Amino acid sequence: HLQTKLTPGGLIDGWRRLSELLLTWYEQIAEAAKNSAHLHADETGWRINGQGCWLWCFTNDRNCYYMIEYCRGSPVLQKFFTEAFDGVLITDFWAAYDSVDAADRQKCLPHLLRELEKVDLRNDSAEWQAFAKKLRRLLRDGIRLRKRPDFEPGKFQSRVDRLNVRLARLAGEEHLDGDTRRLTKRLRKYAEYLFTFLDYPDVPHDNNFGERQIRPAVILRKNSQSNRSDRGAATQAVLMSVYRTLKLRGLNPTKTIADALKTYLSTGQLPPLPD
């Protein structure tokens, strides 16, 4: 009824032009994320014209910023975090995240618990079983403390201190079993970042929120087979970031963007990113 012929090329060009208009919002989302009190980070495999690359996600309850890059290492993190991050960075144990200059960190405890379950399937040595039992109980005691209805940071400091003492003792043990040595080494490296969630009211013990925000992109990857060009990847990163952020902020993405485009057509300027 609009007397307009739609073609795949026309739609792609329309999405590209839309992403160029929304680039200002994309940059605002990045700044808001980097200035937040806590931030989840995660990454997943991606492809551009068949070549392997990575989709990165930096998110919290108000922002969701995606980047599609050919690298899974620290250069991407340095590209995003152009300055020190003055908040709590919540991640898994991927070593590249260690390159970020963050005020504090929380490592994902479910990742560690899943690692214990994975090793349990192939290692039944008495040394491993005793170590895994103690570590599992320690982590669950910390999680259980946080779930108390009357919990608040500082209120149970003596119990938090005892948890840290148990962790230091476990990390300081020497073992002959290879799996036990490997996990003990990880505890030594990240001991100060396992119970960070007991010091902040809004920091969880897991990275589940980051994984949930990256899941829509994983579904898109399955349906679209990722991107066929660098320009397409850049377009997708902008549009996904804007749509997911608006949704997190309780807004209707389609209506909000349509209203912004109407303002742009009448004034020549895009309105600020809605709060």
C-alpha positions in Angstrom: 0.0 0.0 0.0 3.0 2.3 0.3 3.8 1.7 -3.4 7.3 0.8 -2.4 9.2 -2.3 -3.5 11.2 -4.0 -0.7 14.3 -5.9 -1.6 17.0 -7.7 0.6 19.5 -5.1 -0.5 17.2 -2.2 0.3 16.5 -3.6 3.8 20.2 -4.1 4.5 20.9 -0.5 3.3 18.1 0.7 5.5 19.5 -1.1 8.6 23.0 0.4 7.8 21.6 3.9 7.5 19.7 3.4 10.8 22.8 2.2 12.6 24.7 5.3 11.4 21.9 7.6 12.8 21.9 5.6 16.1 25.7 5.6 16.5 25.5 8.5 19.0 23.2 6.4 21.2 25.7 3.5 20.8 28.5 5.6 22.1 26.4 6.9 25.0 25.6 3.3 26.0 29.3 2.6 26.1 30.0 5.6 28.3 27.1 4.8 30.6 28.4 1.2 31.0 32.0 2.3 31.7 30.8 4.7 34.4 28.5 2.3 36.2 29.0 0.8 39.7 29.2 -2.7 38.4 29.4 -4.3 35.0 29.1 -7.9 33.6 31.3 -8.9 30.7 31.1 -12.0 28.5 32.1 -13.2 25.1 31.0 -15.8 22.6 32.1 -17.1 19.2 31.0 -15.3 16.0 31.8 -15.2 12.3 32.3 -12.6 9.7 32.2 -14.0 6.1 33.1 -17.4 7.5 36.1 -16.2 9.5 36.1 -16.8 13.2 35.8 -13.8 15.5 34.1 -12.9 18.8 31.0 -11.1 20.0 31.7 -9.2 23.3 29.0 -8.1 25.7 29.3 -5.5 28.5 26.1 -5.1 30.4 24.2 -4.3 33.6 20.6 -3.6 34.5 20.6 -0.3 32.5 22.9 -0.9 29.6 23.9 -3.5 27.1 26.9 -2.8 24.8 28.0 -5.3 22.1 31.3 -5.4 20.1 32.2 -7.8 17.3 35.9 -8.2 17.0 38.4 -10.6 15.5 40.3 -10.9 18.8 39.3 -12.6 22.1 42.2 -11.2 24.0 43.1 -8.1 26.0 43.3 -5.7 23.0 39.5 -5.7 22.8 39.2 -4.9 26.5 41.7 -2.1 26.2 39.7 -0.8 23.3 36.6 -0.7 25.4 38.0 0.3 28.7 40.0 3.4 27.6 40.4 4.4 31.2 40.4 2.6 34.6 37.0 1.1 35.5 35.9 2.6 38.8 33.5 -0.2 39.6 33.1 -4.0 40.1 33.8 -6.0 37.0 31.9 -9.4 37.0 33.4 -12.1 34.7 34.3 -15.7 34.4 37.9 -16.8 34.8 39.1 -16.0 31.2 42.6 -14.5 31.7 42.1 -11.6 29.3 39.9 -9.9 31.8 42.8 -9.6 34.2 44.2 -6.8 31.9 41.4 -4.5 32.9 42.3 -1.9 35.5 39.2 -2.3 37.7 38.5 -1.0 41.2 37.2 -4.4 42.2 36.2 -7.8 40.6 33.8 -10.6 41.2 34.6 -14.0 39.6 31.6 -16.2 38.7 31.2 -18.9 41.3 28.9 -21.2 39.3 31.8 -21.4 36.7 34.0 -22.8 39.5 31.3 -25.1 40.8 30.7 -26.5 37.3 34.4 -27.1 37.0 34.3 -29.2 40.1 31.5 -31.3 38.7 33.3 -31.7 35.4 36.5 -33.0 37.1 34.4 -35.2 39.3 33.4 -37.2 36.3 37.0 -38.3 35.4 38.9 -38.0 38.7 37.9 -40.1 41.7 41.2 -39.9 43.6 40.8 -39.4 47.3 43.0 -36.2 47.2 40.7 -34.6 44.6 37.5 -35.7 46.3 38.6 -34.2 49.6 39.6 -30.9 48.0 36.5 -30.6 45.9 34.3 -31.3 48.9 35.9 -28.6 51.0 35.9 -26.0 48.2 32.3 -26.8 47.3 31.2 -26.4 50.9 33.1 -23.1 51.2 31.5 -21.5 48.1 28.1 -22.6 49.1 28.5 -21.3 52.6 29.3 -17.9 51.1 26.3 -18.0 48.7 24.0 -19.1 51.6 25.2 -16.2 53.8 24.3 -13.7 51.1 20.8 -15.2 50.7 19.9 -14.6 54.3 16.9 -12.2 54.4 18.7 -10.0 57.0 22.0 -9.9 55.1 23.6 -6.6 54.4 27.3 -5.8 53.8 29.2 -5.4 57.0 26.6 -6.9 59.2 28.2 -10.4 59.2 31.8 -9.3 58.8 33.1 -11.9 61.3 31.5 -14.7 59.2 32.9 -13.2 56.0 36.4 -13.0 57.6 36.1 -16.7 58.6 35.2 -17.6 55.0 38.3 -15.8 53.8 40.4 -17.6 56.3 39.1 -20.9 55.1 39.7 -19.9 51.5 43.3 -18.8 52.2 44.0 -22.1 54.0 42.6 -24.1 51.1 44.5 -22.1 48.6 47.7 -22.6 50.5 47.6 -26.4 50.5 50.1 -28.4 48.5 48.9 -31.4 46.4 50.2 -34.1 44.1 47.0 -34.6 42.1 47.2 -32.6 38.8 43.6 -31.3 38.9 43.8 -30.3 42.6 47.1 -28.4 41.9 45.4 -26.6 39.0 42.4 -25.5 41.0 44.5 -24.6 44.0 46.6 -22.3 41.7 43.4 -20.7 40.5 42.3 -20.1 44.1 45.6 -18.4 44.9 45.3 -16.1 41.9 41.7 -15.1 42.4 41.1 -15.5 46.2 40.4 -11.8 46.8 37.7 -11.8 44.0 35.6 -14.9 45.0 33.6 -13.3 47.9 33.5 -9.7 46.6 29.7 -10.0 46.4 29.6 -10.0 50.2 30.9 -6.5 50.2 28.5 -4.8 47.8 24.6 -4.9 48.0 24.1 -5.0 44.2 26.9 -7.3 43.1 25.9 -11.0 42.5 28.1 -14.1 43.0 27.6 -15.1 39.3 27.8 -13.8 35.8 24.4 -15.1 34.9 23.1 -11.7 33.9 25.9 -11.3 31.4 25.2 -14.7 29.9 21.5 -13.9 29.6 22.1 -10.7 27.8 24.4 -12.5 25.3 21.9 -15.2 24.7 19.7 -13.2 22.2 22.8 -12.8 20.1 23.5 -16.5 20.2 20.0 -17.2 18.9 20.6 -14.7 16.1 23.8 -16.4 15.3 22.1 -19.7 14.9 19.4 -18.2 12.6 21.5 -15.8 10.5 25.0 -17.6 10.6 26.5 -14.3 11.9 27.6 -11.6 9.4 29.0 -11.5 5.8 31.0 -8.3 6.1 32.7 -6.0 8.6 30.1 -3.4 7.8 27.3 -5.8 8.6 29.0 -6.7 11.9 29.3 -3.1 12.8 25.7 -2.4 11.9 24.5 -5.4 14.0 26.5 -4.4 17.0 25.0 -0.9 17.0 21.4 -2.0 16.5 21.6 -4.9 19.0 23.1 -2.6 21.6 20.4 0.1 21.2 17.5 -2.4 21.1 18.7 -4.3 24.2 19.5 -1.2 26.2 16.1 0.3 25.5 14.4 -2.9 26.5 16.4 -3.0 29.8 15.3 0.5 30.5 11.6 -0.6 30.2 11.0 1.1 26.9 9.5 -0.2 23.6 12.5 -0.2 21.3 10.5 0.0 18.1 8.3 2.9 19.2 11.2 4.7 20.9 13.4 4.6 17.8 10.5 5.5 15.5 9.8 8.6 17.7 13.5 9.5 17.6 13.5 9.3 13.8 10.5 11.6 13.6 12.4 14.1 15.8 15.5 13.7 13.6 13.5 14.3 10.4 11.9 17.5 11.8 14.9 19.0 13.6 18.0 17.4 12.0 19.1 16.1 15.4 18.7 12.9 17.2 17.3 13.3 20.7 19.3 12.1 23.7 19.2 8.4 24.6 16.1 8.0 26.8 16.7 7.1 30.5 
